[in-house]
């Protein structure tokens, strides 16, 4: 094992500094306590990590940071909490994952946004809106649109069936327009 150079400095003004130097590995470990701040620093050839603790804050600076717990991890803050990544950010769970807000919840993406699951359900307490430059609602087996009042409108509306098309009303049915055309190989009215 490499020989270490250990230094302890004590000062009434600067506090205490403990330094361990490993010249063979080019690593220096330093603990500094100046009466207000505790600093632990490990400096190597390629990176430096620093732990800075004051009476009201703790700051950790490093190249890689990991936390591992055999049981639970709990993070709580009384004010705003922010997680930022300059690269990909992944939240992953092998069991249920819940995102809950007592106020507004906003999800947005400057590129694609994908929701996928075995069953996907979206429910609104009042109004629900889906909007896009183009929009498509599709069901591989069946599609049901249901409401007390249902409106379908557009500059052009086309209804097409590859096999059979049925339109039926248990009350009054009205088909009308400035020009109405009914055509087919066989037309049965009555």
C-alpha positions, -999 to +999 in steps of 0.1 A: +000+000+000+012+035-008+025+057+020+002+085+030+010+120+041-013+131+069-015+167+080-035+183+108-037+221+112-054+239+140-060+276+141-081+299+164-091+318+133-093+292+105-105+262+125-092+227+119-080+211+087-072+174+082-055+164+050-046+129+037-025+128+005-020+096-015+007+106-040+007+072-058-030+074-067-029+113-070-058+116-045-061+142-017-087+140+010-095+171+031-118+178+060-121+215+070-141+229+099-140+267+103-166+273+129-195+278+104-189+253+076-178+217+074-162+208+040-152+173+030-134+171-003-118+142-023-097+154-052-083+130-078-067+134-113-100+134-132-127+145-107-133+162-074-163+156-050-173+180-023-197+178+007-204+212+022-225+215+054-236+247+071-262+251+099-290+257+073-278+237+042-260+208+028-245+208-007-230+178-025-210+183-058-196+153-076-193+135-109-216+106-101-241+104-071-260+073-059-282+064-030-290+028-021-314+017+006-325-018+016-359-004+026-375+030+019-362+064+008-383+094+018-377+130+005-398+158+019-397+195+015-418+224+029-412+245-002-407+238-040-387+208-051-370+206-084-353+178-103-334+188-135-314+167-159-294+180-189-297+144-203-324+117-201-344+114-168-360+081-160-385+072-133-389+034-130-409+011-107-413-027-107-447-022-090-473+006-091-462+042-099-484+071-088-481+108-097-505+129-076-510+166-073-534+185-049-534+213-075-527+214-113-507+186-130-490+195-163-473+172-187-457+185-219-431+176-244-414+196-272-413+164-292-435+133-290-456+124-260-467+088-256-491+072-232-493+034-233-507+007-211-528-025-210-559-002-204-557+036-206-584+057-190-587+095-190-615+110-169-624+147-164-646+161-136-659+187-160-647+193-196-623+171-216-606+181-247-584+164-273-570+186-300-544+184-327-535+196-362-548+162-372-565+139-347-574+102-349-595+080-326-593+044-335-603+010-321-589-022-336-620-042-327-647-016-318-652+021-312-680+037-292-687+074-290-714+081-265-731+112-249-764+128-240-759+151-270-734+141-297-723+165-324-701+158-353-692+189-374-666+201-399-663+218-433-666+183-448-679+152-429-676+117-444-691+086-429-680+054-446-684+017-438-666-011-456-694-036-450-726-021-437-737+014-426-767+018-403-783+050-391-813+047-369-833+069-344-860+058-319-875+093-324-875+117-354-848+112-380-839+141-404-816+140-434-814+173-453-793+198-471-794+224-499-788+194-522-794+159-509-784+128-530-793+093-521-777+067-544-771+030-544-775-002-565-808-009-546-827+018-527-855+006-504-877+034-488-906+025-466 
